[in-house]
Amino acid sequence: MAKTKTAYVCTDCGADYTRWLGQCQECHAWNTISEFRQAKTPIRQDNFSGFAGQTSATVQTLDSIDLTALPRFSSGFKEFDRVLGGGIVPGSAILIGGEPGAGKSTLLLQTMCSLAANMETLYVTGEESLQQVAMRAKRLGLPTNKLKMLSETSVENICNIASKEKPKIMVIDSIQVMHISDIQSAPGSVSQVRETAAYLTRFAKQNHVAMLLVGHVTKDGSLAGPKVLEHCIDCSIMLEGSTDSRFRTLRGNKNRFGAVNELGVFAMTGTGLKEVSNPSAIFLSRSAEQTAGSIVMVLWEGTRPLLVEIQALVDHSALGNPRRVAVGAEQNRLSMLLAILHRHGGLQMNDQDVFVNVVGGVKVSETSIDLALLLALVSSFRDKALPQDLVVFGEVGLSGEIRPVPSGQERINEAAKHGFKRAIVPIANAPKHSIEGMEVIGVKKLSDALDII
């Protein structure tokens, strides 16, 4: 057996130490350093054909590399392809994470059954038995006569079998149960996840096999395992969705072959996940009755606009320290916007509880939410409903100015498609030519927007 050495690795940033520490000196996180055992001799990679075929590397210029042998191919879902940047790239390693029950295995099983009709596929399951996977495929009504299955947790055996079967795409479900025999740690540990992910990624790139890895998440929603896991793969995707909602959002956090923060929307049905081609229609299921504190804004998710409803509730606080609660938006930004509203809008809410919610479970991180959020707060505070056909977006600066946001023209066009008649936007985003059926009002300062409403 190979001699082993012990190191200590931070599970958040991947920093190495020679002894255990309570706090990581790189990322300053507490209680994140775990014991890591690895072999002094490198793991043998010559036990399957094709993996170690390249004995020497050659230097090439960038323009001499042939790209015709690596065309993208579709996963069968347009929303999945959108998040991936246009399709699956051969030789890429894609990590898909999500809460238990979100639908990771269901999405991949549907994808693999669809692709198996036209190419060689291999689905490796380490958490479920083959009978359990077959039962789920039968319940979903999927074609199962072409998909090849394997129940195995040893990475060496998986790569040996894959080198003989020569699949174009593989699924590893999941990376946390895989192990390498040369490492003594238990499956799921920092060392096993780190080495198995690197092993599978090298195999995928040298054999031009698209590798889909399923990853678990921690209780705070982040991917389990060392941070280096996200560095060695090409694409990191999170499948999000609560158990009380039938909708699931697929969001790209890292993508070497496309735009990040791209969003795909699916609906969970009795026959599996169905893609939603018009997500704005889902998030805009508003009541016919006008209510105070409700307004519609336009997000820019990846490469397309998305209309969502913002709801705000301002109520008198019986506590000495009023609450500030934001669901789907940044709470620190909410506090900053309240200060801007007091300074440049003349409205003080120091004795009011403020609650903000982005309808549909969408998480908004961009600054285009600022103006819509402030107008929703004013609407709730004054108990005056805003028009149903009004859409708002724009960034608000600390001096009260309304700053432009990217892709303003496309946002306005998307709102016009859904029947909105009026829009309050930054004056720099106002179109030069009028849009039929849409009144666009450009504003320079927060006070101008407050005067309009």
C-alpha positions in Angstrom: 0.0 0.0 0.0 1.2 3.5 -0.8 2.5 5.6 2.0 0.2 8.4 3.0 0.8 11.9 4.3 -1.6 14.1 6.3 -2.5 17.7 5.5 -5.2 19.9 6.6 -7.5 21.6 4.0 -10.1 24.4 4.4 -13.4 23.2 2.9 -14.3 26.8 1.9 -11.3 28.1 0.0 -9.1 24.9 -0.3 -6.1 26.4 1.5 -3.6 23.8 2.8 -2.0 23.7 6.3 0.5 21.4 8.0 -1.5 21.3 11.2 -5.1 21.9 12.3 -6.2 25.5 13.0 -9.5 26.8 14.3 -9.7 29.6 11.7 -8.5 29.6 8.1 -5.8 32.3 7.6 -6.9 32.7 3.9 -10.7 33.1 4.0 -10.9 33.7 7.9 -13.7 31.1 8.2 -14.0 29.2 11.5 -14.1 25.4 11.9 -13.7 24.7 8.2 -10.3 22.9 8.3 -10.5 19.2 7.9 -7.9 16.4 7.9 -6.8 15.4 4.4 -4.9 12.2 3.7 -3.3 11.6 0.3 -0.9 9.1 -1.2 2.7 10.2 -1.6 2.9 8.3 -4.9 0.6 9.5 -7.6 -2.6 7.6 -8.3 -2.1 5.1 -11.1 -3.9 6.1 -14.2 -2.6 3.6 -16.6 -5.1 0.8 -15.7 -7.5 1.7 -18.4 -7.0 2.3 -22.1 -7.2 5.8 -23.6 -6.7 7.7 -20.3 -2.9 7.8 -20.3 -2.5 7.5 -24.0 -0.8 10.8 -24.3 2.8 10.2 -23.2 4.1 13.6 -24.2 2.6 17.0 -24.8 3.1 19.2 -27.8 3.1 22.9 -28.1 0.5 24.5 -30.6 -0.5 27.9 -31.5 -4.1 28.9 -30.6 -5.2 29.3 -34.2 -4.0 25.9 -35.2 -6.4 24.0 -32.9 -9.2 22.3 -34.7 -12.6 23.0 -33.2 -14.7 21.1 -35.7 -14.4 17.9 -33.7 -16.1 19.4 -30.6 -19.5 20.7 -31.7 -22.1 21.3 -29.0 -25.0 19.0 -28.8 -28.4 19.7 -27.3 -29.6 18.2 -24.0 -33.2 18.0 -25.2 -34.3 20.9 -23.0 -34.0 24.4 -24.4 -33.9 25.9 -20.9 -31.1 23.5 -19.9 -29.2 24.4 -23.1 -29.7 28.1 -22.3 -28.0 27.7 -18.9 -25.2 25.7 -20.4 -24.5 28.5 -23.0 -26.1 26.8 -26.0 -25.7 23.1 -25.4 -23.3 20.5 -23.9 -19.6 20.7 -24.8 -17.8 17.4 -25.3 -15.1 16.9 -22.7 -16.7 19.3 -20.3 -17.3 18.6 -16.6 -20.7 19.9 -15.3 -21.6 20.0 -11.7 -25.3 20.1 -10.8 -26.2 20.8 -7.2 -29.5 21.4 -5.3 -31.5 20.6 -2.2 -32.7 17.0 -1.7 -35.9 16.5 -3.7 -35.3 19.4 -6.1 -35.2 17.1 -9.1 -31.5 16.7 -10.0 -31.7 13.0 -10.7 -35.0 13.4 -12.5 -33.7 16.1 -14.8 -30.6 14.1 -15.6 -32.5 10.8 -16.1 -34.9 12.6 -18.6 -31.9 14.1 -20.4 -30.0 10.8 -20.7 -33.0 8.8 -21.9 -33.5 11.4 -24.6 -29.9 11.5 -25.7 -29.6 7.7 -25.6 -31.5 7.4 -28.9 -28.8 9.1 -30.8 -25.5 8.5 -29.0 -23.7 6.3 -26.5 -24.6 7.1 -22.9 -23.7 5.8 -19.5 -25.6 6.6 -16.2 -23.6 5.7 -13.1 -25.6 5.6 -9.9 -24.0 5.2 -6.5 -26.8 6.3 -4.2 -29.7 4.2 -5.7 -30.0 0.7 -7.0 -30.6 0.0 -10.6 -34.1 -1.2 -9.8 -34.9 2.1 -8.1 -33.8 4.1 -11.1 -35.8 1.8 -13.4 -38.9 2.3 -11.3 -38.6 6.1 -11.5 -38.0 5.9 -15.3 -41.1 3.8 -15.7 -43.2 6.1 -13.6 -42.1 9.1 -15.7 -42.8 7.2 -18.9 -39.3 7.5 -20.3 -37.8 5.3 -23.1 -35.4 3.0 -21.4 -34.3 0.5 -24.1 -31.1 2.5 -25.1 -29.8 4.0 -21.8 -26.9 2.0 -20.3 -26.8 1.9 -16.5 -24.0 1.1 -14.0 -24.2 0.8 -10.2 -20.7 1.5 -9.0 -18.8 3.8 -6.5 -15.2 3.0 -7.4 -13.9 5.7 -9.8 -11.2 3.3 -11.1 -13.8 0.7 -12.1 -16.1 3.4 -13.6 -13.3 4.7 -15.8 -12.3 1.2 -16.9 -15.8 0.4 -17.9 -16.3 3.8 -19.6 -13.1 3.3 -21.7 -14.6 0.1 -23.1 -18.1 1.4 -23.6 -16.9 4.7 -25.0 -19.9 6.9 -24.1 -20.3 10.5 -25.4 -21.9 11.6 -22.2 -21.8 10.2 -18.6 -23.7 11.0 -15.4 -22.1 10.4 -11.9 -24.8 10.4 -9.2 -23.3 11.5 -7.0 -19.7 12.7 -6.5 -20.1 12.5 -2.7 -20.4 8.7 -2.7 -17.5 8.0 -5.1 -14.1 6.9 -3.8 -10.6 6.1 -4.9 -8.9 3.0 -3.4 -5.5 4.7 -2.9 -7.0 7.2 -0.4 -8.0 5.9 3.0 -10.6 8.6 3.8 -14.3 7.7 3.8 -16.4 8.7 0.7 -17.7 12.2 1.0 -14.6 13.5 2.8 -12.6 16.4 1.6 -9.8 14.3 0.2 -12.1 11.8 -1.6 -14.3 14.5 -3.2 -11.2 16.5 -4.2 -9.4 13.5 -5.8 -12.4 11.8 -7.4 -13.6 15.0 -9.1 -10.1 15.7 -10.4 -9.8 12.1 -11.6 -13.2 12.1 -13.4 -12.5 15.6 -14.9 -9.1 14.4 -16.4 -10.8 11.3 -17.9 -13.6 13.5 -19.4 -11.2 15.9 -21.1 -8.7 13.3 -22.4 -11.5 11.2 -23.9 -13.9 14.0 -24.9 -16.7 12.7 -22.8 -19.2 15.1 -21.4 -19.3 14.4 -17.6 -22.4 15.4 -15.5 -21.7 15.3 -11.8 -24.4 15.5 -9.1 -23.4 17.3 -6.0 -24.9 17.6 -2.6 -25.5 20.9 -0.7 -24.9 21.9 2.9 -27.6 23.3 5.2 -26.8 26.8 4.1 -27.4 25.9 0.4 -23.8 25.9 -0.8 -22.2 23.0 -2.6 -20.8 20.4 -0.2 -17.1 19.5 -0.3 -14.0 21.6 -0.8 -14.1 24.8 -2.8 -11.5 23.4 -5.2 -14.4 21.2 -6.5 -15.9 24.2 -8.1 -12.6 25.3 -9.5 -11.7 22.1 -11.3 -15.1 21.7 -13.1 -16.1 23.7 -16.1 -19.7 24.5 -15.3 -21.5 24.8 -11.9 -25.3 24.8 -11.9 -27.7 25.0 -9.0 -31.3 23.6 -9.2 -33.4 25.7 -6.8 -37.0 25.3 -5.7 -39.0 24.9 -2.5 -41.1 21.9 -1.7 -44.3 24.0 -1.6 -43.8 25.2 -5.2 -44.0 23.2 -8.4 -41.5 25.5 -10.2 -37.8 24.9 -10.3 -35.1 27.4 -11.4 -31.8 26.2 -12.9 -29.1 28.9 -12.4 -25.6 28.9 -13.7 -23.0 30.0 -11.1 -19.9 29.3 -13.3 -19.7 28.6 -16.9 -16.5 28.5 -19.0 -18.5 28.1 -22.2 -21.3 30.7 -21.8 -22.8 33.5 -19.7 -23.1 33.1 -15.9 -26.3 33.8 -14.0 -28.3 32.4 -16.8 -31.7 31.2 -15.6 -33.8 28.3 -16.8 -37.3 27.6 -15.4 -38.9 24.2 -15.1 -42.2 23.0 -13.7 -42.3 19.7 -11.7 -45.2 17.5 -12.9 -46.2 13.9 -12.5 -44.2 12.9 -15.6 -41.0 14.8 -14.6 -39.7 18.3 -15.3 -41.3 20.3 -18.0 -39.5 23.5 -19.3 -41.3 26.8 -19.1 -40.8 28.8 -22.3 -42.3 32.1 -20.9 -41.3 32.5 -17.3 -42.5 36.1 -17.0 -46.1 34.9 -17.4 -45.6 32.7 -14.3 -44.1 35.4 -12.1 -46.8 37.9 -13.1 -49.9 36.0 -11.9 -51.2 39.1 -10.1 -54.6 39.7 -8.6 -57.1 41.7 -10.8 -57.7 44.0 -7.8 -55.2 46.8 -7.4 -53.3 46.6 -4.1 -50.9 49.0 -2.4 -47.2 48.0 -2.3 -47.2 46.0 -5.5 -45.2 46.8 -8.6 -43.6 45.0 -11.6 -40.0 45.4 -12.6 -37.8 43.9 -15.4 -34.7 41.8 -14.5 -32.0 40.8 -16.8 -31.1 37.2 -16.3 -28.2 36.0 -18.4 -29.3 36.8 -21.9 -33.0 37.5 -21.6 -35.3 39.9 -19.7 -37.6 38.6 -17.0 -40.6 40.3 -15.5 -41.2 39.8 -11.7 -43.5 41.4 -9.1 -42.1 43.2 -6.1 -44.3 43.4 -3.0 -43.6 45.7 0.0 -45.4 46.1 3.3 -44.8 49.0 5.6 -46.5 48.8 9.0 -46.1 50.7 12.3 -43.7 48.9 14.6 -44.4 48.2 18.2 -40.8 47.4 18.9 -38.0 49.8 19.7 -35.9 48.4 16.8 -38.1 48.1 13.7 -37.6 45.0 11.6 -36.2 45.0 8.0 -37.0 41.7 6.2 -36.1 41.1 2.6 -37.0 37.8 0.8 -35.4 37.5 -2.6 -33.5 40.8 -2.3 -30.4 42.0 -0.4 -31.3 43.2 3.1 -28.3 45.5 3.3 -29.4 47.2 0.1 -32.9 47.6 1.6 -31.5 49.5 4.5 -29.4 51.7 2.2 -32.5 52.5 0.0 -34.5 53.5 3.1 -31.8 56.0 4.0 -31.8 57.4 0.5 -35.6 57.7 0.6 -35.4 59.6 3.9 -32.6 61.9 2.7 -33.8 62.6 -0.9 -37.5 61.7 -0.8 -38.5 63.3 2.5 -40.1 60.1 3.8 -39.0 58.7 7.2 -39.7 55.1 8.1 -37.6 54.8 11.3 -40.7 53.7 13.3 -42.0 51.3 10.7 -41.5 47.6 10.1 -40.5 47.0 6.4 -41.1 43.7 4.6 -40.1 43.1 1.0 -40.8 40.0 -1.1 -39.9 39.0 -4.7 -42.9 36.9 -5.9 -42.2 33.5 -7.2 -39.1 32.7 -5.2 -36.7 34.6 -7.6 -33.5 36.0 -6.0 -32.6 39.4 -7.3 -29.0 40.5 -7.0 -28.7 43.3 -9.6 -29.2 47.0 -8.8 -32.0 47.5 -11.3 -34.5 46.6 -8.5 -33.7 49.9 -6.6 -36.3 52.2 -8.1 -39.1 49.6 -8.2 -38.4 48.7 -4.6 -38.6 52.3 -3.4 -41.8 53.0 -5.3 -43.4 49.9 -3.8 -42.4 51.1 -0.3 -43.9 54.5 -0.9 -47.1 52.9 -2.2 -47.5 50.7 0.9 -46.5 53.6 3.2 -49.1 55.9 1.7 -51.6 53.1 1.1 -52.0 54.1 -2.5 -52.1 51.5 -5.2 -49.9 51.9 -8.3 -51.4 51.3 -11.8 -51.5 47.7 -12.9 -50.0 48.6 -16.3 -46.9 50.3 -14.9 -43.4 48.8 -15.0 -40.3 50.3 -13.3 -36.6 49.6 -13.3 -33.5 51.6 -12.5 -30.5 52.0 -10.1 -30.7 54.6 -7.4 -27.4 56.3 -6.3 -26.6 57.6 -2.8 -27.2 61.2 -4.0 -30.7 60.3 -5.2 -29.8 60.1 -8.9 -31.4 57.4 -11.2 -28.6 55.6 -13.0 -29.0 53.6 -16.2 -28.9 49.8 -16.3 -27.7 47.4 -19.0 -30.1 46.3 -21.8 -32.7 49.0 -21.1 -34.3 48.8 -24.6 -34.8 45.1 -24.4 -36.4 45.4 -21.0 -38.9 47.9 -22.2 -39.7 45.8 -25.3 -40.3 42.8 -23.0 -42.7 44.8 -20.9 -44.6 46.0 -24.0 -45.0 42.4 -25.1 -46.8 41.5 -21.9 -49.3 44.4 -22.2 -47.8 47.1 -20.0 -48.7 50.6 -21.1 -46.4 52.8 -18.9 -42.8 52.6 -17.8 -40.7 54.7 -15.5 -37.0 54.2 -16.4 -33.7 56.1 -16.1 -33.6 58.9 -18.6 -30.5 57.4 -20.2 -32.5 54.2 -20.9 -35.4 56.0 -22.5 -35.7 54.9 -26.1 -35.0 57.5 -28.8 -38.0 56.4 -30.8 -41.5 55.9 -29.3 -42.8 52.4 -28.8 -46.3 51.7 -30.0 -48.7 51.3 -27.1 -46.1 52.2 -24.4 -45.6 55.5 -22.6 -42.0 55.6 -21.4 -41.1 58.3 -18.8 -37.4 59.0 -18.1 -36.4 60.3 -14.7 -33.1 61.8 -13.5 -33.7 61.9 -9.7 -35.7 60.0 -7.1 -37.8 63.1 -6.5 -38.9 63.1 -10.2 -40.2 59.5 -9.9 -42.0 60.3 -6.6 -43.7 63.3 -8.2 -44.9 61.1 -11.1 -46.6 58.5 -8.9 
